[in-house]
């Protein structure tokens, strides 16, 4: 999947779309994707001046977005009708800094999928070296379910 295909599934846009390409999908099992990390990323202005390091929370967000892509493609969901929400992250660990010029490989494997709930194991690597990992809990719901009775959008947690 190229960036246009990814944008067709995920609601995220620059600067918060953190998956550039999907190179492998085994529906219901795993996904492999990439995020190209460049000095042009807006977060490098403040994290950290003179010593740019990708924030760990954004590496986790990239893995969560990869999880959402796997869910959408596994269930052949319509992204105009469904939305994926991250519910939790367990066991997050950061092993090595990610810096401009790195190509972040995002590996997501399904641990469990029941109904709308997905539990995945995500691992991020650079040049074959593990830089971050965690377990992700996500749900996919109808977009109109996040609206209260007045029709306004409820806050996502």
Residue pairs with C-beta under 8 A, 6 or more apart in sequence:
1 21
1 22
1 25
1 69
2 21
3 17
3 20
3 21
5 22
6 17
6 19
6 20
6 21
6 22
6 69
7 13
7 17
8 79
9 68
9 69
9 72
9 73
9 79
10 17
10 19
10 65
10 68
10 69
10 79
11 79
11 83
12 18
12 65
15 41
15 42
15 43
16 61
17 65
18 35
18 58
18 61
18 62
18 65
19 33
19 34
19 35
19 62
19 65
19 66
19 69
19 106
20 33
20 34
20 35
20 36
21 33
21 34
22 31
22 32
22 33
22 66
22 69
23 32
23 33
23 34
24 30
24 31
24 32
25 31
25 32
25 69
25 70
25 73
27 70
27 73
27 74
28 74
28 110
28 113
29 109
29 110
30 70
30 107
30 108
30 109
30 110
31 66
31 67
31 69
31 70
31 73
31 106
31 107
31 108
32 105
32 106
32 107
32 108
33 66
33 69
33 105
33 106
33 108
34 103
34 104
34 105
34 106
35 62
35 103
35 104
35 106
36 103
36 104
37 54
37 98
37 99
37 100
37 101
37 102
37 103
37 104
38 100
38 101
39 52
39 100
39 101
41 54
41 100
43 54
43 55
43 58
44 52
44 54
44 100
47 53
47 54
47 55
52 99
52 100
53 97
53 98
53 99
54 97
54 98
54 99
54 102
54 104
56 92
56 94
56 132
59 94
59 98
59 104
59 124
59 131
59 132
60 89
60 92
60 122
60 132
60 134
60 136
62 104
62 106
62 124
63 106
63 108
63 122
63 123
63 124
63 132
63 134
63 136
64 86
64 89
64 122
64 136
64 138
66 106
66 108
66 122
67 84
67 86
67 108
67 118
67 120
67 122
67 136
67 138
68 84
68 138
68 140
70 108
70 110
70 118
70 120
71 77
71 84
71 113
71 118
71 138
71 140
72 79
72 82
72 84
72 140
74 113
75 140
77 140
80 143
81 142
81 143
82 140
82 141
82 142
82 143
83 140
83 141
83 142
83 143
83 146
84 138
84 139
84 140
85 138
85 139
85 140
85 141
85 156
85 157
86 136
86 137
86 138
87 117
87 137
87 138
87 139
87 157
88 136
88 137
89 134
89 135
89 136
89 137
90 134
90 135
90 137
91 133
91 134
91 135
92 132
92 133
92 134
93 132
93 133
93 134
94 131
94 132
95 129
95 130
95 131
95 132
95 133
96 126
96 129
96 130
96 131
97 131
98 104
98 124
98 126
98 131
98 132
102 126
102 127
103 126
103 127
104 124
104 125
104 126
104 131
105 124
105 125
105 126
106 122
106 124
107 122
107 123
107 124
107 125
108 120
108 121
108 122
108 136
109 120
109 121
109 122
110 118
110 119
110 120
111 119
111 120
111 121
111 135
112 118
112 119
113 119
116 139
116 140
116 141
117 137
117 138
117 139
118 136
118 137
118 138
118 139
118 140
119 135
119 136
119 137
120 135
120 136
120 138
121 133
121 134
121 135
121 136
122 133
122 134
122 135
122 136
123 130
123 132
123 133
124 130
124 131
124 132
124 133
125 131
146 153
146 154
146 156
147 153
147 154
148 154
